[in-house]
Amino acid sequence: MGLLFGDWLTDQRGRQDGIGDLARNFALEDVTKKLSGRKSDEHKSWADAVIKSDIPGHIYAFNDAWQEFLQADRS
């Protein structure tokens, strides 16, 4: 389908759970800039950025979000 994680995550900002918190609090533009202009591993780029954010709850939320994203991308 070609869905990008950043776009999917932005759509999750209204959620009242860890994924919504991640979407509202994470610097999405920083990761998007890192991804633009070159082909890269989207999961690795996002995982690296989330780990660097130093907010442990975001790591768990990212893992859950990535699984939901993969399901949405397959639909």
Secondary structure, DSSP 8 states (H G I E B T S, - for coil): ----HHHHHHTTTT-SSHHHHHHHHS-HHHHHHHHTTS---HHHHHHHHHHHTT-HHHHHHHHHHHHHHHHHHH-
